[in-house]
């Protein structure tokens, strides 16, 4: 059983908590100084997972926005971002820049620690490896999983807009990671992203959301999720075609979020239930080879945020 959840679910929740997307009324300007947190707990199916993610920002307003809504939520921030799952710990620090309510940029560095349980991690010599759910379970029974660690650097950009009830949001991430693998292995199955990743190399994710706000509390819409990997030459056997079947992957399906209340400045705010049901359009193992394409990617989450020390 693979107990770590998708990073895309976390992006969904933390983005929906953002003021520019969901606010039905103009939010108050960011305080000059602000200690702000966000928390997300999610479970998922296909693959199975469980995760808690917490972010703590110390924010500083860039400039006085006046009466402008698009400038009202401007800041730069330093962030602590730990993530804990039963099989993985990620300890992150980040710097964020939001010059306008419609644009946010982030760079994050994370220490990764894989505990070696729940059949993970398992690593491979080339990209022909079978990292399906069935093969991972068999590998765990054979004792092929092991504990290890590494680090990851992520570059993140998010653009979003709201016109009336319509919300459009796109978030792109480029990640580089280095993980210590066993022996001469060059690739490993990363359950956090549900991808076969290089021990040293780049990968990319993109989420595109088209949403509609219904009243003050409900958001419904659809998400297209895309993920790709830049495999190095040593990920392929000598003479092997370097066009991998393992990536890219695509998912598409509905997204729903219900926020119980929104009280800007409160220490506990925007408690939100999140539901994401996507179907795989492209995935080596989840479109019939190991798991039926009719089986959706299912995420259920609960998120909240709050101001700890707002200082005007």
Secondary structure, DSSP 8 states (H G I E B T S, - for coil): ------HHHHHHHHHHTSHHHH-SS------SEEEEEEEEEEEEETTTEEEEEEEEEEEE--S--TT-STTTT-EEEEEEEEEE-SSEEEEEEEEEEEEETTEEEEEEEEEEEE-S-TT---EESSTT---SHHHHHHHHHTT----EEEEEEEEEEEEEEEETTEEEEEEEEEEEEEE--STT--EEEETTTTEEEESEEEEEEEEEEEEEEETTTEEEEEEEEEEEEE--GGGS-TT--S--SS--EEEEEEEEEEES---TT-SSEEEEEEEEEEEEEE-TTTTTTSS-TTS-EEEEEEEEEEES--B-
